[in-house]
């Protein structure tokens, strides 16, 4: 099938390239016409905070949604007439915006407590009729524009606070830097501008189609607003890597005497086969996130999987079509001193390196293991949770509003807790609870008891003394639920649930933390079975699983050290410290598993091929490493630079993904593939290839093409040339 596909794409290259251009243009136009519907906050069902939200929706329809704040900062005092007049004008415009159910001015009787001590900071409450994650981006942008226009008052400024106003922007600077780094690495690897350009064009087509698809799918499922940046990160990385493998094999075929068409067929039926395997593995692992059962996790998985899928399709169709245009000119426009030939020699530095490790396998294995374990130590103190807007860049209005509210009212004001109660005995049955709350440690302020119109429910707002992302706030939520509320409502018939955005985040974090081990276990089991059917070697599969676990554990440790401990915060531009978003570990694991499987199969396939030919384990490992190390190193270097470039972005969660993925790929391609794999395979010797007799029924999945494929293509080419000469 792959040979036929390669032949078709090569011979009908104009049609294939035109089809890709038409597809890209159509998807972009469709996405622009329909628009997107990204969300900036998340919620899950079947939790206590979800029950509290349901109670609010049933009994407090005007207050069932989340609220934002219009924050007023006036050094000369918020009571100035011109400030009061401008705030009133802005609130009037905001009330006319869809999804806004009402506003509460700090100058109204109900808003008396909305002016901070000192009178320089105040806020107006903006009540929405839906949750923050359901507020449309267009609505949030319209309110931001209203506030921006209304901020033109001398001596005062207006800012907006609330999760619904956290809107991601696609600046493209990180992507541009990643592409520039990839261009430099490809030039060093290929030494040719044409050879460098093919992987870059493939990545651009892949992420262009991926962006449009992600925007369209955001209208069908809950999708976080940073999904486009994550898709760009993956699209550039895997697009360049996959095309790199194919172009490398194509150049090797040309240098071995094949004509361009047969070299293309060889490249797609060998490297293209590995690309399909690796890409489908990434997609399957990302689709495994659907099993978590949470909407926004499904959205992240769907967006990432679509981008990878489109990139794989471009690699095995667009690349061979472009190779048809390039032909034998692939090495033209070469950079002096950088021209490379795709040949393998036992005198290469990688062959000598492998032989060095094989002379001291225990030292190499223990040293590599020590480094990985040391890097993984911070993982022991991993704390999952949602970071608050205090980590946003100061260029964002939400960050400035956060700082103003923290200064004026205390850090806990940015994440109030909502106690929603069913009160069959009337709202007065909650009076003892309100008194107990006012004396509870960690509570800064308790709002009045607000009864529902039908008298069957009531709400109490509780302001913690600590920030929403603080562990003490999470501890306070747990204490309220277990120790404070139960004794105070016993015998009243009332039920009280703790809700609000902060409590919802704590519940989501707990839910994902309980499902993370199951997800990781399922992925590891899948990888073991996959490697078992590919190599039919039990110890090779088991060793690969263990090493994948070590590399991702070390990457987790790096993430915790930087974003939770605050190490290297200055050089990396990370602001503050906080918990690690609860969806990050499983996303990292799914992505890194699929990407590392590519390197695993690429290296072990060549080692197995050499072992089957020579039956010499040590020589097979050395030859396999010599044949693949340069390509793996170049591919990994591109991935690392692309992922690391996203640290330059503004969003903290994208920085976390960038550091986590870059660290995992770097460790996987260096310590794992170039140190631990050859060292441990030398220690195990022929036992590497042991396969239990009771598993002989397991089918073998051939990822690599038949060894005689190149010789077969050369023979067919010679026959065609002889026939042409005869005729």
Secondary structure, DSSP 8 states (H G I E B T S, - for coil): -HHHHHHHHHHTHHHHHHHHHHHHHHHHHHHHHH----BS----SSSHHHHHHHHHHHH-GGGSS-EEEEEEE-TT-TT-HHHHHHHHHHHHHHHTSTTEEEEE-TTSSTTGGGB-TTSSEEEEEEEESS-GGGS-HHHHHHHHHHHHHHT--TT-EEEEESGGG-------HHHHHHHHHHHHHHHHHH-BHHHHHHHHHHHHHHHHHHHHHHHHHTTTS--BTTHHHHHHHHHHHHHHHHHHHHHHHHHHHHHTT--HHHHHHHHHHHHHHHHHHHHHHHHHHHHGGGGG--HHHHHHHHHHHHHHHHHHHHHHHHHHHHHHHHGGGGG-SB-TT--------TTSHHHHHHHHHHHSHHHHHHHHHHHHHHHHGGGGG--B----GGGS-TTSHHHHHHHHHHHHH-GGGGG-EEEEEE-TT-GGGGHHHHHHHHTSTTEEEE---EE-TTSSEEEEEEEESS-TT-HHHHHHHHHIIIIIHHHHHTTTT-EEEEESHHHHHHHHHHHHHHHHHHHHHHHHHHHHHHHHHHH--HHHHHHHHHHHHHHHHHHHHHHIIIIIS-TTHHHHT--S---B-TTHHHHHHHHHHHHHHHHHHHHHHHHHHHHHHH--HHHHHHHHHHHHHHHHHHHHHHHHHHHHHGGGSS-HHHHHHHHHHHHHHHHIIIIIIIIIHHHHHHHHGGGGG---GGGTTS-----S--TTHHHHHHHHHHHHHHHHHH-
